[in-house]
Amino acid sequence: MKTNNKIYNILLCVCTIGVLGYSSCKKYANPPAVYEDLKPLNAGQRKILVISIDGLTGTELQAVAPTNIATLQKNSKYTYNTLKTGSDAAGWVSMLTGTSSVKHQISNDNFERTAGSGVDEHAPIVSYRNVFDYITQYKSVKTAFVTPWLNLRNYMKNADFLPVVSTDLAVKDSTVSILNSQTALGTMVVNFRDVEAAGDNGGYLATNANYKNAIVKSDEYVGNILTALKARKNYANEDWLVIVTSNHGGSSANPTNGFTLVYNPVFKPFELKKSGFNPVLFNNNSGRATLSNDNNLYDAGETKSFTVQMDVKFNSVPTGYASFFSKSTNLSSQVITGWQWALYPGGKWVITVGGSLNGGKGKTETASADAPGTDWHKLTMTVEYVNSTTRNLNMYIDGKRQTTAATNISANKSLSTTEAFRVGHRTGDNDTPTSFYGANLSYFNTALSEAVINSNLSLKDITKHSNYANLIGYWPMDEGTEATFFNKLPVGYNMSLSGVYSWANLGSAYPPGTTPEPITSTLSIPSTVSDVSALALYWMNINILADFGFDGKPYLKNFELEFLK
């Protein structure tokens, strides 16, 4: 019989230095006390084992289908398409901190922050706590980390057990030894490196015998480890979550998508996929996607011609002037430098440009004839430099010109600004944010003609655009997870998300020029390596607070009916 008694877990309030770049001690709010029903004796104490097979690509794992991992899949939430990260170090830091690489900014093998293009180099340096730190703060368990990579071992010095090993065989043996001897063990992370090394010799393909054999050998080690896990003296009273994954597929220099398998004996199999169309909902003052350091690639200047397009769906009509897209300073009365898109009260689209910081006219506004309403529409702004006295701005909604004649903005002079290229609200006079989704953001280094705009309205393959050679930025904006809008071109930069925003699953409600993922489920769960830390805390019943800065998602909560009895 199940008892209804309560266990009162009182958590010690501590002051933790969470942001190493700050000189003061930042106090992290503790999760509230957890009041758990006493479970039957066979319910077990929750514990976690993570095994990373570095460099193992999801597609090649699927092709090889090694015995032990294939067996685990029968009781797993799994994917062969975990989104790639930047490098060996970037993938591991994302996995261990729950944050995306655009946030932690660590890519070098020394595990030190490196600000790259597209990152605000003046932003404070933030060091995020690793998952062991959270688990040992809130749970009385021991931790272990086993890796042959010295730099990674040094990064995880807070592990209780951190054996010095130099080969994958030694990793397996040490892991088995710890599982056999440490009854208080609660969380363990294991790292195999031979698969990635084998891929360097002949390619990261199942057709490469070196790579395939390394995969099979790593799978054998996984089987050895699971045998040791199940042989623990108290295994019957333990409830292990086993995560098998990779820090990325392929090489550190050229990573590809990896895989993730989340196993527990009671799980029903489910393939984790991105389903349908998944944009970001912007609906407040703080949510934004920014590109802070573009090396002047998207600088509007004084003599440049360019085109900016974005599919937009507004969810409401603002009561005030509401900006939603810009590369400008804040609009304050008649003063602005750069360009800005906004909605007027009533819903008409307005473009404001100015060069107040560059000796030009402070503000010029051009309003649309039509209101976009609440359906998807493609908004296009073209700026064409003709000569020193003529620089024409035109605006189009779904290819329809919105003004009888172009607006000459030459009196504004230079629109150059150091402000970020931004999707999302700007403050200032614009104190009324609007609720909207964006998609298929494009930036051309030429002014597209009306005919070209109309001939490409529903184009689904951006590489087929008649002015593809002029395209210097293309962001589909439908990743569905983490904190990055990825630029899909060889030229250009990614955009980083911050503030309060949320990913949505709009299913088939997408703009005409979009090719969404097939709708395979009401659940859209794109997998990332940062999910590992989120899943670990979820399994250990530790609340994930905003202070943690997590981008990873504890998606197991969608399946609780399977394991919460």
N, C-alpha and C positions, 0 to 999 in steps of 0.2 A: 504494500500500500504506500502511495506517495504521501509524504508528510507535508504540511503547509507551514511548518516553522520557517522563520526568516533568519538569514545570516546577515548581520550588520557589518559591512566592510567599511571601516572608517579610514579614510585616506589622510596621510600626513601632509600638511600644508608646508611646502618647501619653496625657497626662493632659488630659482634655477637660472643660470645664465643661458638664455636661449639664443641670443643673437650676439655672436662673438665680436662682431664689428662695433658693438656699442660699448661704451665705457661703463655704463651703469648696469646694475643687476636687474634683469627683467623678470618679474614674477609671473609665472604661468599659472593661470587659473586651473585648479584641480577639478577633474570630473567629480560630480556629486557621488556620495556614497552609493554603492550598488546593493540593492536588497534582493537577494536571490532566493527563490524557493529551494529548499533542500531537495536534491534530486535522488532518485533511487540509486542504490550503491553501484549499479552497472552503468550509470550515466557517464561517469568518468570526469577526471580533471582535464580541462582543455590545455593542449600543448601544440607546438608548431615546429615543423621541420621544413626548411626551404632548401632545395637543391638547384643550383644554377649550373647549367652546362653552357659555358660561354661560347659564343660563336655559332651555336646551333640554330640554323634557319628553320622556320616553321614549315616551309614547303618541303625541305629535304628530310625533316623528321617524318613528315607524313609519307614521303616516298619510301623511306627505309622501314618505318613501322617496327622498331625494335620491340622485343618481347615484353619486357617489364613495363615500359611506358605504355604500350598498347593495352596491357592488362589493367593498369591504373585508370586508363581513360574510361573504362566501363562504369566507373563510379566517380566521375569527375565533371567539373565545369571546365571546359578546355577550349583552346583556340590555337590555330596554326598561324595566326596573323597578329601577334602582339606588336604594337607600333614600335618602330625603330627609335633608338636614341642616338646620341652623337658618337660616343666612343666607349671604350672599356670602362674608363672611370666615370663618364657621364651616366652610363647605364647602371652601374653599381650604386652611385650616389642617389639616383632616382629611386632605385629599388629599396634602399635602406632608409631614406628620409621621406618617402612618399611625395616628393616634389618633382616637378618637371625640370628638364635641363635648362629651359629658358629662365627658370627661377633660381636654381642653385648655381648656375653658371660655372660648373666644374667640368672640364673636358680633358685636361692634361693628366698624364699618368701619375704626376706628383700629388694629385687630389687637391690642388689649389685653384681658387677661383680665377677664371680668365674672362674678362669682359670682351665679347666679340662684337662684330657688326650687328646692328639692330638692337644693341643693349645700351641702356643709359650708363655710360661710364662714370657718371658723377653720383649714381645711386649708392646708398650705403651698402657695404659688404655684409651679407647675411649668411650665417652658417646655421644650417638646420640640424636639429637633433636627430640621431638615428633611432631606429625602432627599438633597439635594446635599451636605450635610455628611458623610453616611455614604459616599456614592459617592466623593467626592474623598479621603476618609481612606484608603480601601482600594484605589482604582483610580487610575491615572495618566491621567485623561481631563479634558477641559475641559467646562464646563457652560454652558448658555445659558437665559435666561428672557426671554420677550418678551410684554409685556402693556401695554395702554393705561391700566391702572388704577394711578395713582401710588402709592396706599397698598400695593398688592400688590407693586409694584416695590420699594418701600422695605423690605418684609418679607423679600424675597429678595435682599438685597444681597450675599450670598456667591456669587452666580453670576459666572462668569468674563466672560460677555457679557450685558449688561443694557441694551440700547438704549432710548433715550427715544423713545417713539412715542405717538400720541394717537388713532389711528383703527385700525379693524380692517384696512383696506387697508394701512396702514403696518406693522401686525403681520405681515401676510402677506409684504410686500416685505422686511422685515428678516429674517424667518425664512429666506426663500429665499436672501438674501445670505449669511447665516451658514452655511447648508448648503453653499453653493457655495465658500466660502473657507476654512473651518476644518476641516482634516483631522483634528485631534486631538479634535474634538468627540465626546463620549461620551454625554451626556444633555442633552436639550432639552425645555423645557416652553413651550407656546404657548397664549395666552389670547385668545379672541375674546369681545367684549362686546355686539355689536350685536343679537344675537338677544334677549337679556334686555331691552334698551332697546326693541326693537320690540314685545315683548309688553306693555310698559307702555302702549302706544298701541293699544288695541283688544282686548287679551286674549291669553293664552298658548295659543292654539288655532290649528290648521291652517286653520280657516275665516277667521281674521283675515289678510287679505292682507299686512299689514305684517310679521306674524310669519312667515308662510310664505315671503315673499320674502327675509327675513333668513336663514332656514334654508338656502334654496337658494344664497344668496350665500356663506354660510360654508362650505357644501359645496364650492362652486367653489374657495374658498381652500384647503380641505383637498386638493383635487385638484392645485392648483398646488404645494403643499408636497410632496406625494408625488412629483410629477414631478421636483422639485429633489432630493429625497432619492435617487431612483434614478439621477440624473445625476451623483452624486458620483464623483470620479475613482477612488476606491478602493471603490466600493459592492460590487463583486464579492467583496471580502474582508471585508465588514462584515455583521453579522447583526442587523438592526434589529427591535426590538419596538415596534410603534406602538399607542398607546392613545388612542382618541378617546372623550371623556366629557364630563360637565358637572358643575360644582360643585354644582348642584341643578337641578331643573326649576322653571319658574315664576319668581316674584319673590323677592327677598331677604326681604321681609316675610311672604310666604305661600308658602314653597317647597313643591314637590311632588317626586315621584320623578323621577329623571333617567334616564340610560342609560350604558352602558359597552360599548365594543367593543375587544377586545384582538387585534391582528392580527399575523400573520407568514405569509409565503407558504406555509409547510409545514403550517400548522394546518388541521385539519378543523373544519367549523362545529359549534358546540355552543351551545345557548341556556342561559345560566346562570339557574337557577331555584331557589327554595326548594321542596323536595320533601318531602311528608309532614309529620310532626310533629317539631318541633325545640326541645325544652326544654333547660335547663341542668342538668348533673349537678353536684350539690353533694355532696362526699364527703370533706371535710377540715375542719380548724379555721379556715382563712382565707377560703375562698370564700364570698361573700355578695353580696346585692343590698340596698342601703340607700337610704333617703330621709331625709336628715339635717335638712333644713329644710322642714317642711311647714306653717309658719305656724299651727301648732296644729290643723290640719284633722283629724289622726288622733290627737289627744290624748284619752286615755280619761277624764281628769278624775274628778270625784266624783259627778256627777249625770247624766252622759250615758248614753244608751242607744245601743247600736251592735251591728253584726253583722260578723264577719269570716269569709270562706269561702276555702278553697283546695283544689284537687284535688292530691293527693299520691300519689306512688308510691315506697314504700320498697323498697330493693334488698336489705336485710339487716336482721336484728334486732340491736340494739345490746347490748353486754355491760354497759354502764353507762348512767347517766341522760344522754340525748342531746337537747339542745335543737335546734330547727330553724327556729323562727319566733318573732318577738318584737317588742315595743316595751317594753323593760324594761332595767333595770340587770342586771349579772351576778348570778346566784343564788349567794349565799355563805351556806351553812348555812341559817338561817331568815330571811335578809335579802334582800329584793328589792323593787323599786318598779316597777310597771307590770304587764304580762302577758306570758306566755311559753308557747309550745307545745313539748312534748318527748315523747320515747318513754321509757318505763320499761324497765329490763332485762326481757326477755321480750316486749316489743313493744307493750304497751298505751300508748295516748295519754294524756298528762296535761297539764292546764292549770294553771299556777301564777300567782297574782296576789299583789300586795303593795303596801303604801303606806308602807314603812318610812321614806322620806324626807319623808313628809307627815303624820306623827303617827298613822298607822294601823297595823294588824296587819302584822307583817313578812311572813307567807307563808300562803296558803291554797291547797291543792292539790285538784284534782278529777280523778279518773282515769276512763277509759272502761271500760265493761263488756266491750267487744269490742276485739280487736287488729286494726289495719288490715291486717296482713300485707304481702304484696309486690305486690298488685294496685292499680290506680288506685282511690282513694276520695275522695269529697268530704267534707272536714272542716269543720264549722261551729261557731263559737262565737257565742252571743248573750249580751249583757249588757243587762238591762232595769232601769232605775231606776224604782222604784215610789214610795218615799218615803224619808225620812231614815234609816229603820231597815231598809229592805228594798231590796236591789239584787241581782237574781237572775242567776246565770250558768248557762247550759245548754250542753251540747256534743252534737253529732250526728255520726254517721258515716253517710253516704249517707241522710240524713234520719231515721235511727233515733236516738231519744233515748238517751243513754248513762247517765243516772242516773234513779232513780225520782223524785226531787224535785230542784228547782233548788238550787244552792249560793248561800246568801246571803253576799255579799262586802262588805256595807256596813261591817263592822268594819275593813276594809282602808282605808277612807276614800278619799282621792284616789289614782288610779293614774297621775297626771301625771308625766311624766319627759321630760327633754331628750334621752334616748337615741334613736337612730335607729329608725325602722320598718325591720325587717330580716328578710329571708329568708336563713337560714344559721345556722350554729352560733354560740353565745355561749360564752365561756370562763368560768372560775370553778370552781364545783363540777362543772360540766358538761364533763368532760374526755374524753368519748367521742363524737366526731361520728358521725353516721349517714349512709349513702349514700341520696340521694333525688332525685327530680325533683318540680318544682312546676308548676302551671298554673292559669290562670283565677282569679287572686287578686282577690277582691271585698271592698269595704269599704262598708257601709251605715251611715247615721247614725240608724238605728232598729233595734230588736230584732225580727227577723223571727219570725213565728209558725211553729210546727211545720208547719202546713198549707201556708203559703207556701213554706217550705223544700222540702217534698216536691213541690209542684206545679211547681217550677222546676229540679228536679235535672238534667234532661238538656237544658236550654234551650241552644240553639246561638246564638241572636241575643240578646245581652244587652240590647238596646234594648227587647225584648219582655217583660222581667221586670216582674212586677206592682208591684214597688217600685223601678222604675228611677229615679223622681224622688228617691229617698233614696240612690242610689248616688253616692258621692263618690270612688271610686277603682276602676279595673278594669284589671288587667294580665294579658293572655293569657300572657306569659312564654315565647313560642315564636318570637321573632324569628330565632333561628338564627345570629346573628352580632353582632359588636361588643359594647359594654359597657353596654347600656341595656335595661331593661324599660320599654316605652312605656305610659303611661297612656292609655287609649283614650277617655276622657271629656272633655267640655268643662271640667270641674272636676277638680282634683287635679294630681299631679306625677309625673314619671318617676322610676324607681329606677335607681341606678347600680351596676354590677357591679364587684367588685374581688377581689383575692386570687387563689387558684388555683381555677379552675372551667373547665368545658368544655361546649361546645354539642354536643348529641347529635342523631342522626337516628333517631328511633324508628319511622319509617314509619307504619304504621297502628295502632301501640300507643298510643292516645291515650284520654283520659277521655271519657265519654259527651257532655259538654257542649261539646266542641271541634269546630270545623270546620277541619280541617287543609288545607294545600295538596294538590292532587292528587299522587299518587306518579308522577312522570314519569321518575325515574332513581334509581339507587342513590346518586348524588351529589346532595347538597343544597347548593347554592352560592348563597345570597343575596348580592347584590352591594352594596357600599358604596364611597363615594369613598375611604375610608381604605385600600382594597385597592390603590390605585395605587402607593403607596410600597412596600408589601410585594411587589408584582409586580416593581417596578423593581429592588429589591435581589435578589430571587430570580433575575431574568434576568441580573443582573451577577455572580451567584455570590458574594454577600455574605451570610453567615449572619445571620439575624435573632435577636438575643439578647434575653433577658428585660429587660435594661437599657434597651432601646429603647422599651419601653412600647407596642409596636404592638398595635392591635386589628384592623388589616387582615390579610387572609389571602392568601398567595401560591398561589392555587388552581391555577395552571398546573402545579404539581407532579403533579396528578392526570392530566395528559395527556402526561407525559414520553416515552412510547413514540412519540409523533408526531415529536418533534424531537431526542431524544437518540439518536443512531445509533452 
